[in-house]
Amino acid sequence: MSAQLNRVIAHMDLDCFFVSVSRLLHPELNNKPVIVGGGERGVVAACSYETRKFGAHSAMPIKQAKRLCPEAIIVRGDYDAYSSHSDMVHEIICESVPLYERSSIDEFYLDLTGMDRFFGCYKHATELRQRIIRETGLPISFGMSANKTVSKIATDEAKPNNQMQVDCGEEKIFLAPLSVRKIPMVGEKTYTLLRSMGVEKVKTVQEMPVELMERVLGENGTTIWKKANGIDTTAVEPYHEQKSMSTKKLLSRTLLTCNACSTSSLL
Ligand SMILES: [Mg+2]
C-alpha cells in the first residue's frame, strides 16, 4: 500500500479528438456544432461541445443527434488523419516520459513517479501538455494523482482543455461530491441499479460497507467501492509491453466500442 501512496500518475486525454483533428484540417468547422460519424444511418463517433450542449453524445444514432441539434454539421471520419495525429502525440510523450501506457487512440497514462527528484511532476506534465498543444494544434487535458482511476476522473473534471491535480490524501474528498456515473466502471446498467438503491453521489458509496456493494454487484462491487474510496493499485502498463497496440488497432477498438454501446442502448 505504501508503494501506491508514493506514485505520481498523470492521465492525458485529447479533447474531442476526432472533432479536433477534423477542425485542424477544416478550420471552417471551428466554433460550430460538429458531429463525426459514418453516413446518415451510422452512429456518432464523436461530437463537439457545441453539439453536446443539446444532449447529443457519442454512440448515439446520427439521426437522433441531428434531431437534438438540427444545425449540427456531419463530418465523415478521416481515420488516416486520426491515426497520424495520434502518432504525433505519442511521439512527443515517448520522448518526454520513460514509462507510459497508451490506453486508447487519444488517452495516455504517464507514470511520473520519482521524477520530482529532478523537477516537479506537475510542472513536467504542464510543460508536456503545452508542448503537445503547440506542436500538434490539438487541445489536451490532464489529471494527476497517486493512481490511474483518480487521475482519469480528474482529467474529466478538468476538461475542456485544462488540467488539475488531486493531492495525495485528498482523493476521497475530491471524489465525494461527484456522481457515481463518473467512476469509469459504472456504466448505464450499474448506474441504474445504484440509483434504485438511492445511491447518486460517490460519497454514499464511500459510506457504505464494502460487503453491501459486493452482495449487490459481486466482485465488481468491491472494485467500484475501492475506486470510490480513491484506491487503485493497477500499474501503468509500459508501452513496449503492450501487445500489438498499433494505432490502427487502437482506432478500430475505439470505433467498435462506439458501435457496441449503440447496439446495447438500442436493445
Ligand atoms: Mg478524448
Boltz pocket constraint, residues with backbone or C-beta under 6 A from the ligand:
constraints:
  - pocket:
      binder: B
      contacts: [[A, 13], [A, 14], [A, 15], [A, 16], [A, 17], [A, 106], [A, 107]]
      max_distance: 6.0
